[in-house]
């Protein structure tokens, strides 16, 4: 059941896991507060020299977390990856979403930059660029690539504005280019920034606007050098590179699947993307999935920091075609899975040419925590038959790997393997103090409880600052939105959470539920998820068992009861339930909406987007703040951090302060309007 856990960050949010049985004593998370200051985002820039025209090229829709990636077209010109606009940023897209197209779906065009048309930014408001004063020529690249059947005139129509003036009225990419996946480039000359800001806008007419690439070329020469910000890296850029033990034959970033022409640059060192093994290929992975971790999962002290932001998970191994001889193999690891908060959650064996490099390898232990780099190296690797083999054998969870380097080795070297890096020092979190009231808490939910290790994160927040209460977290987590997943109505789900509540002694049970006022009680459900009324009735089933067991109930509310035509009735039913069962409501979903609505007002950049299903880093922290207030009744403003993923990930002070203040304001307003109590108020009863 656990073998494909990481697929959740690429697939649907119906995944979860039953991480620890109730019979097992929990392993408390460690603190990294003594291990150094939280890492802060630092800009990564490229400098355009004075005396030459400025030439910026953006591969729209090619959005990766790390800014070190670029695409070099057939004319040797570098195209930088996309990014989103944030207040205070130098440039970015305002709104919208990004995607890559399957190369088989979008054939290579007879243009210098075919890969530009295999990604797109869609449904956006526009782009903003802060530039030196002067005149510029814009080249805007478009292609209709949604699907062959949509590659017809009239399918997509929109206006394009530059500095507020319409430059393309009723623009139809398919009509202009002549059909599906045919590029069209529009040029606008003599564009001048206003107070240093150049703005490109899109106005929907028929279907959402899209764009594939933007070129901004100066019509004059730069009077002085200009630093163009590619993005932000957490950790201040790349760490000190390790010396090469020989001539590099391969350097690949595992988990980034991009066509030829894309590369990751770490200083003067170039890394190439991952690929599956195919006939005639020089290298490739045997099985497994690929993905990029949510920003800002951070990696300390690692050479080529951006290598560790992606991973190949669940691979059987890799094959590299090389001439017979002796080689050195360097393997880069970092467990960046947003849910891992302690040792033992991922263990596997590593072999090169069928010889063990590390048995029982745990990247969390090897790196000293979540998102900490560790590097294994095998020297004296002999190859006969032209294939160098790297293999992984799963123990607990899926194997992962972030990067592989292959060097020509010294033929006199005997085979030996070692870890080149030291794990980061750790300080254990102390246990409950004398007189502290230990509260055994069972969390019942799906992957939105699992991601960012919410139970352990909340416990870390409370336990590091309170001496009167100590939270002991337990989990019953499975996939699916319906509460029926947890009530034993699904014969494939054992044990039943109701039996756990009855048989084990918990002080609190936290039940995750999504409730929206989408439909009136009498509305037919058909194949749709249950209505809010059905959800509340199932909450009663759990609530009755919780009350009979002597525990108290907390509702981890992801939905917005006021969302939909039956909102008023839905809200009233939820509040009545809370009072009847003396339950604490934690309105996480509504707090998310409040932060999203104010994202552009934030004085610091926030990461709200996750993997498309699960929320991003700062919404995860907001969730923890909402629980902190529910448990303590106190403001989180000024709370020490880091504390996301059980204190494994650090926050910037400004980001933490902004979220803490928003959470406290929301909490006070919510409880004033609805008259609900916190868990802390239960203690006095």
N, C-alpha and C positions, 0 to 999 in steps of 0.2 A: 504493500500500500504506500510505503514511504518513498519508493524508489524514484518517482517522478515528481517530487515535491516542487522543485524549482520551476517546473513548467508553468506554475501559477502566474509568474510575472510576465509570461508571454501569452498565456491563454486566458480562458474565462475565470472569473473570480468565484468559481464554485468549489475550488480546491481547499482543503485544509487537512489537518492531521490531528490524531489523538497523541500528542507529544509525550505525555507522562501519565501513567495510570495513577489513580488516587492512592494506591497502596505504596507507591514509591515516595520516599521523602524528597522534597524538591531540592535541587542544587541551586543555591542562590547566586545571582550574578555578581561579578566582581566590579570593583570601582576602578576607573582609570584616572580619577581626579589627580592622583599623585604622579601620573605618568607624563605630565606636560600640559601646556595650554592647549585649548581647542584650536584646531587649525582654521584659518580664515581664508576666504576666497581671494585669490590674487589674479590680476589680469594677465593674460598671455597675449603678447602683441607681436606684430611684424612691422618692421620699420621700412618705410619708403624713403629713399634718399632724396636729398635736395638736388635740384638741377634736372630732374626727370619728371614726366607727367605722372600723376597719381593714377593707378589702375587697380581698382577693387573689383573682384569677381566673387559672387555669392552663388553657391549651388543650392538654390531654394529647395526646401524639403529634405535635404540631406542633413538631418539633425542627429548628432551624437552628443553624448554628455561631454566628452573631452574635446577641447579646442585644437588639439594637435593634429587632427585628421585633415587632409586636403585631397583634392582631386587634381591631377596634372593631365591636361588635355593633350591632343595630338600635336599641338603647336608648342608644348612645353610650358603653358601658362597655368598657374596655380589658381584653383577655385576653392574658396573657403567654405566650410560647412555652415549651415544655417544656425540661427539662434533667435530667441524671443526677446522682445524689448522689455526692459525694466527701467524704472525711473533712475536716472543717473547713469544709464548705460550709454555707450558710444553709438550703438546701432542695434537694430533687431526688428523682427516682424511683430506687428501688433495683432494679437489674436490669431485664430485659425489653428490648423493642425498640419502635421507633416506625414509623408509616406514615401516609401520606395516602391517602385514598380518592378515586377519580375522581368529580368532581361529578355526572357523568351517572349514575353507579352509585348515588349517595346523593342523592336529590332534596332540594331545600330544604324543610325542615320548617317548619311554622307555629309557630315559636318565635323568641324574640328573637335567638338565637345559633346559626343553622343551621350555620355553618362549624365550630363546635366538634365536631359529629358527623361531620365529614369527615376527622378524624384520630383516631388512637387510640394508646395505650400498652398493649402486650399482653405477656403472659407475665412479669409483673413481681411482685416481692415486696411492694412498697408504695411509699409516699411518706413523706418526713420534712420537717418545717418547724420552724425555730426562730422562735418568736413571743414577743411580750410576754405576761406573765401576764394572765389574764382568761378570760372565757367566750366561746365562739365557736359559730356555727352553720355546719355543713358542708352543702354541696349537692354531691352526687356525680352526674355526668351520664354516662349509658350509652346505647348503641344497638348492636344487633347488625348490623354492616355487612360481615361477611366475604363474604357472597354471599346472593342471594335464596333459594337452596335450603337454606341453613343458618339462615334466619330462622324457626326453628320451636322450639317448647318442647322443652327437654331437650338442645338442641345444646351449650349452654354453661352450666355451673353452677359457682358458686364462693361462698365466704364472704367478707365484708368485715368487718374489725375496725378499731376506733378505740381507741387507747390500750390495745390488747391485748384489748378486749372485743368479742365478736361483735355487730355491729349489723345485719348482713344475713346470714341463714343460708340456704344453698342458693339464693342469688340467681340467677335466670334472666332475663337482659335481654330476650330475645325473648318469653318468657311474660309478663313484667311489662308490656311495652310493647304487645304484640299483634302482633308480627311484625317483618319485616325493615326496618331503617333507620327505626324509630320510636323517638324519644327517650323516655327515662324518667329522672326526677330523684328521688333519694332525699335526704331531709333529716335531719340529726342535730343536735339542739340541746344546748346546755349542755356543750360539749366544752372541757375545760381542759388546756392543756399541762402535762406533768410536767417540772419543772426547765427550762421554756422549750421543750420539744420536743413537738411534736404528731406522732403517727405513725398512718398509715393503712396497713392490711395487707390482703393478698389471699391466699386459700387455695384452691388448685385442687381442684375436685371432678370435673367433667366438662369437658374441654377447658381451655385456658388462660384466666385472667382477662383482662379488658380494661376500660379506662376511657377516657372521652372528655374529661371536664372536671371541674375541682375549683374550687369557690368556698369561700372561708374568710371569713366576715363576722363582725366583732366585735359582741358583744351589748352592749358599752359603748363609751364614747368613749376615744380614746387620751389618756393623760396627758401624753405628750410625742411629738415626731415620731419616726417609725419608718422606717428605711431598709430597703427590701426589695431584695435582690440579684437582678437579672434574669439575670446570668451574668457571664462574664469576657471581656474584650476584650484582645487582645494589641496593645500599643502605647499603653496608657493612655487609650483612648477616641479620639474623633474629633480629627483635626488641625484647624488653622485653616481655616475655610471661605474660599473665594475669593469676592470681591465679585461680585454678580450684574450682568451687563452690561445687563440690562433685565428686564422682567416675565417671570417663568417661565411657560411654556406647558405644558411636560412635564418631569418628572424621573422617570426609570425606572431600576430596578435590574435589569440584564440577568441572566438566568439563574435568577431566582426566579419560579417559576410558581405563583402563589397567586390565589385568587378575589378579587373585590372585597371591600373591608372590611379587607384586610391592608395594612400599610404599614411602612416603615422610617423611624424618627425619628432624625435627627442634629441634636441641639439643637432649634431651632425649625423646621428644614427637614424636610419630609415627602417621601419618595420612594415611588413606587408600584411594584408588581411588573411583571414581564415578561409578554408574551403573544405568541401567534402572530397574524399578520395575518388578519383575517376580515372578511367583508362587514359594513359598518356600524361597524366598530371605529375608534376615533380614532387608534390606532397599533398597530404589531405588527411582529414579525420575519418575514423571508422565509427560511424553512428554518433549519436548525441545531438543536443540542441545548442543554440547559440543565442546570446543576448547581452545587452548592455545594462549595467546596474543603474538604479536611480541616483541622480545627483541629490545632495552631495555626499554620497558614501565616499569616505576619504581614505587615503592610503598614505601612511607615514613613511618617510625615509626610504622610499623605493626608487631605484633607477627607473626612468621611463614610467612615471606615475600613471599615465594614460593607458598603459598596457593592462593594468590591473582593474580597470573599470569594466572590462568585458570578460566573458568566460565561455568556454565550451563545457557544458555540463552533461553528465552521463555518457562520456565517450568510452568506447572500448579501447581506443588508442589512436595513434597516428603512425603513418608510414611516410618515410622520406626516401626518395630515390637518390642515391649517392654512389660514386665510384667506390669499389672495395678499398678498404684502408682502415685507419684509426681516427676516431672522432671524439670530441668533447660535446656533451649535451647539457644544456642549462635549461632548467624548468622553473617557470615562475608561477607562484600560487598566491591567492588571497581569497579568503571566504568573504565575499561581499553580499551574501544573501541577507536581506534586510531583517530576517527573522531569527538569525542565529545569535545567541547571547552568551553561550558558554561552551566549554570544551565538550567533546564527545558527540556533537551533533552531526559530524561528518568525518568518517574514517575510511581510508582506502589504501591499497597497496600500489606502489609505483615500480614499474620494471622497464629496463632498457635492454634490448636484445635478450629478453627473457631472463635477465639477471636483476635481482632486487636492488633498487635504489633506496627505497624506504618502505618498510612494512608497518602497517597500522598508522599511516601518515594522517595527521589531523591538522589541517591548515590553520585552524583557530589557535591551536597550541603552538604550532611552528612559528606563527607570526606574532603571537602574544595578544590575540583578540580579533574581533571582527574587522575586516577590511585592513588587515596588516599584512604586508608582503613577506613572503618567505621564498627562498630560492634554493633549489637542489641542483647539484652539479655531478655529473658522472664523467670521469675521464677514462681514457684507455678503452673506449667502446669500439670493439672490432666489428667490421662489416664484411661479410662474404655473401655474394649473391646480389649486391646492388641495392639492398633495402635496409634502412635503419628503422627498427621497430621500437615504438614506445607503447606500453600497455598499462591499463589501469584495471584493478579488480576491486569492486565495491565491497565495503564492509557495512558501514552505517551510512545511509543516504547515498547520493550520487557522487562519484568522483567529479572534480572540477579541475580546470587548468586555464591560466590566463595568457601565458606566453611561452614560446619555445625558441631556443637558439641552438643552432648546430654549427660547430666550428671544426675545421680540419685540425686533427690532434697530432701529438708526437707519437710516432709508431713505437717508441720504446716504453710508453706509459703502460703500466699494468692497470687493470680495471679497479677503480675505487670510486666511492660515492660519498658525498658530504653535503651538509647544509651550509651555505655560504653566509646566511644571515642569522642574527640572534633574535629571539623573541623579545618583544617589548616588555619591560618590567611591569608587574601587576601588583596591586595591593588589594587583598581580600576585603570585602565589605564586612564590617563587624556584625555580630549577631544581635538579637534583641537585648536591650539593657534591663537591669533589674527593675521589676515592677511594671514593665511594658505589657500591655494587653495584646497577646498574640491573636490575630484574626486569620483563621483559615478561610481562604477565598477560592471558590471554584468558578472558573470562567467557562461559559457555554457559548460557543459562537462559531463563526466560519473564518475565512482567511483575513477578514478585516480586524479580527481580534489577534490573529496569528502574526500578521505583518507588523513590523517594527516592535515585535515582542511586547505587545501592550501589557499583559499581566506582569511581566518582569520589570518593564519600564516604570509602570505605576508604583510597584513595590519599591523600586530603587528611589523614586522621588520622595515617597512618604518616609521610608525607613532611614534615609540619610539626614532628615531634619527633625523627625519626631522621636521623642523618648517615651511617650505614653502609649503608643500603639505600634505594632509590628505586623506587617502584612506578609502572609505566607501564601504564595500563589500556586494554584493547581489548574489543570487544563482539561477540558473536554471539547475538542475542536474538530469539526468536520466540515465538508463542503456543503454548498447549497444555501439558498436564502430562506427556505421554508422551515418553520420550527418543527415540522414533522420529521425533519432529518435527525432531530435529537430526542424524539419522544418514543422511539422504538417502533414507529409505524413503518419504517423501512427495514425489512428483514435482514438487509446487508449491514446494518449498523448495530454492532454490539461492542461493548456493553451499552445498555440503555442509560442515558444520563439520569433518568428518574430513579433507577436502581442505585446509581452512585450517590445521589442526594439522600436516598433513604438509608443506605448502608454505611456511609461515611459521615463523620461529624464535621460539618462545615459551619462556620459562623455566618458566612455570606455566600450567595450564589449570584453571579453576574450573568444575565441573559442578554445576548445580543439579538436585536430584532429591528427590522426595517418596517416602518408603518407610514404610509402615505394616504391621504384622503382622496384617492383616485376615483373610487366608485362608491355608490350608495350600497347599503347592506343587501338590498333586494336585487342588485345587478347580477346578471349571469356571469359566472367566472369562466366557463369554457376551459380552454387550455392555459389560460393566463395564471400567473402566480396568485396566491390567495389574496383576498381583499383585506383591508385593515381590520374588519370585523373578525374574520377568520383568524388573523394573527393574534388578536387580543384574546379570543376564546382559547387558543392554544397556550397563550401566556398564562391563562387561568389554570390550565392543567399543570403547568410547571409550578405556578404560584401555590397551588394547593399542597403539592408535595413539599415545596420549600417550607411553607408555614408549618406543616405537620412535623417536619424534621427538627424544628426549632431554630432554623436558620432564618436570615433576613434576605430580602431580594433587592437587587439593583438591576435596573433596565438600561442597557447600553443601546441607546436609541440612535440608529443610523438615519432613519427617515425624517421627513418633515410632515407631521400630522396635518398641517394647514395646506399642504400641497395637493390641490385637486378640488373638485366641486363639492365633495363631502367633507371638506376640511374642518368646519366648525363641529360637526357631529363626531368626527374622528378624534379631534382634540378633546372634546368633552368625555368621550369614552375612555381615552387614555388616562386623563386626570382622575376619573372615577376609579379606574383600576388601581392607580398608584395609591389613592387614599384607602381603598378597601384592603389592599394587601400591605399597606404601610411600606411601599416600595420607594426607593430612591431612583429618580429619573436622571440619567446623564445624557443630555441632549447633544450628542456629538455631531450628528448630521447637520443640525441647524447651526452649530458653531462653525462647521466647515463652510456652509453657505455664507455666513457672515464674513469669514476671512476671504473667501473667493471674491466677494463683492467689493472688498477693500484692498485687493491685491495691488492695484496700480497706485494706491495712496501710500503704500508702505515706503518708508524712507530707505529701506534696504531690500535687496533682491530676495524673493522667497521662491522656494521650490514646492509648488503645490501639485504639479503633475507627477504621477507615478509611472506605472507600466501600462496605463490604459485601463486597468481594472482596479488596482489598489492605489491608494493615495500616496502623494509624495512625502518627502522628508518632513516638511514643516507642518503639514496637516497631521502627520503622525505625532509630532510634538504637541500640537494643539489638542489632540485626543488625550495625551498623557496629562496635560494641564487640566482638562475638564474633569478627569478622574481624580486628580489631586485635590481639586476643590470639593468634589463630591465626598471624598474621604475625610478631609480635614475641615472644610468650611472656611478655609483661609485663602488669602490671595497667593497666587504663585509668583507675583511680581518680586523679583530679587532672588528667586530660588536658584541655588547653585546648579550649574549644568557643566558638563554634558549629562544627559540622562535618556537619550533615545536608544532603543534596543538594549534596555537594561544597562545603561551608562556606557555603551560601547561607542557611541557616536557623539561628537561634540557639536555645539552650536556657536555661531558668532554671537557676541554679546548683544549687538543691536537687533539681530533677528529674534533672539530669545526674548528680549525685553518687549518688542512689539507684539509678539504672540501672547506673552504673559498678560500684558495690559488688555489686549482685546478679549482674551478668555475671561478675565476677571470682570470686565464691564458686561460681557454677555451673560455670565453666570448670575451676577446681581440682578440684572434686568429680568432674566428668565424666572428666577425664584420670586421676585417681587410680583410679577404678573400672574404666576400660577400657584404661589403659596406652598411650594413643595419644600421638604426638608432635606438635609444632607445626612450622610452616614454619621458624621460627627455628632449630630443632634440625637442620634439613637443611643450614643454611649451614655448620655445622662439619664436615660429612662430606667 
